Amino acid sequence: MEQKSKYRVIGLMSGTSLDGLDMAYCEFDLAGEHWQFNIVEAETIQYTKQWLTKLTEAPWLEEPHLNLLDQEYGKYIGHCVSEFVKKYRLDPDLICSHGHTILHDPAHGITFQLGSGQVISETAKRRVVSNFRALDVSLGGQGAPLVPIGDKLLFPEYEYCLNLGGFGNISFDESGERKSFDICPVNMALNQICQQLGIGYDDKGENASKGKVEGKLLEELDGLGYYKESYPKSLSREWYEDKFRPVMEGANSSLIDKLCTLCEHITHQVANALNGSSPEHSLLITGGGAHNQFLIEQIKSKLKLDVYIPNKQIIDYKEALIFGFLGILKARNEINCLRSVTGAKRDCSGGEIHTFAG
């Protein structure tokens, strides 16, 4: 793509908490050295029960079946994009798809985001950028988090950017370099308990607010080995299933008390991640967890810095926005993945560009 100053893209994100497919049509404008953005239209397509089952069971599929699902999910995404474009009469330069993470084991050089970029491109009849993580993993990096360069270039007014999604992650500058890491499970764990209560999620944290903190459970969660590791580091569904979930399920506590204890655990780990911050620093909080008022109040009570909760559009679609931006950087052949964040051998311009025939 030619080096121009204005871009119109659709960013796509499907997170580990399986909330749905986030789609954000965004305009970007490069003014001098500074990027400005506007989220023009955005919506989330909730997954049907069939898709929830397919995505949940996908990590255990044999390779031929996983490849078929990769094509099927790519077609699904392509149709969703086509409907989105038609509904709002859009004309994007690029579709930028994160896909849905099925396997993530960077220690063994493995990462796989479901949703074939080529199939999306052929279905939506648009140019597509996808598979953003693979190059960094091949360079010895974690392949995650990828959002920090977007934090740095699109939200420079905040010293810290915290995303409370399926996992929580933090991004900040340290000694002139961008640093970032996954903090702990957030919505992935909270929603799993809510499902046992017969609800999709804990609206505003009302259920958690009725519970009490179980000291023994909190101690076990806070004692997990990951929290003692130095960054760069990232979490995966595999780690969650192997290390975190058994602790939660083994606790002899009520579901309400587990929710309350989880919120306390998240708060502890966020506070640890922000150790070294100053009162004059500002913290931007986004992701689905930003709607959990009980959790946000708990976090605010433990921190001394200025906490900022943006408008709903930024809360819900910041990751889709940033993956749209990463696609632009890829199309411009500019760095969109930082070694200072992932631990790779070098910075890189990750992603694959797909064009459709005809």
C-alpha positions, 0 to 999 in steps of 0.5 A: 500500500502506498505511503499515504496519510489517511486510512480507513480500516476495519479492525477485528478482534475475538478475545479469549473470553468468547464475548463475540467478534468485535468489528470497528471501522476506524479512520486514521490520520497521520499528521506529521509524526502523530497518528490521530484516530476516530472509531466511526462505527463499531459493533459486536457479533455475539457467537451462537451456541454452535460457534461457542462450542466450536471455538471452545473445543478447537484446541483439541482438534486433530490438524485436518479438522482444525484446518477445516475449521480455520477455513469455516471461521474465515468464511464466517468472519468474511460474511460478518464483515460483508454485512457490516460494510453493507449495513453502514455503507463503508469502503475500507482500505483494509480488513485487519483480523486478529483471529481467535487464538486457539494455540499459544505456546511461544516457548515451543515456537507455536501460536495459531489464530483461527480464521484464514486471512485468505478466506476472509479476503475471498469472502469479503472481497477486500484486502486483509491483514491477518496472522499478526503473532507468528513472525514474532514467535518465530523470532523467539518472542512471546507473540504477545502482547501486540497492543502496546505499540498502539498504546504508545502511538495512539494513547501517548497521554497516558503513562500506563494502559491497562486492558481488562479482557480475558486476561489483564495486561499492562503497557508502559514506557521504561527507560525509553522502551515500551514494556508490556506483559499479561498480568492475570486472568480477568474475564476468562475466570470471572465469566466461567464462574458466572456461567455456573451461576447461570449468567453470562457475566457479572453485570457491574460486579454486583454478585462479586460485591455480595461475597467475601474474600476467601483468604486461603483461595486468595493466597493460593492464587497469588502464589502461582509461579507466573507472578514471580516471573520477570517480563517479557511474559504472556499468558495462554488458555493452556496455562489457565486450564493447567494452573489457574482453573484447578485452584479455583475449582478445588476451593471449597467456597461459594460461587459468590465468594469465588467471584469476590476473591477473584476480584481481590486477586486481580486487584492485587496483581494489578497493584503489583504490576503498577509498583513504581508508579507515581501519583502524577501518573495516569492510567487508562483502563479499557476492556470488558472488565472496565464495566465491572464497577466493583472491580474498578473501585477495588483497583482504584482503592489500591492505587495512588495514580489518576485512573481514567475510564474512557467512553464505552466505544474505547472501552469495548473496541480499543483492541479492534481499533489497535489491530486495525492500526497494526494492519496499517503499519504492516501495509506501510512496512513499518514496525508493529511488534516491539522486541522490548515487549515480546523478548524477540531477537528484533522488532518486526512488521508482523502479519500477512497480507492477503488479496482476493482474486477478481 
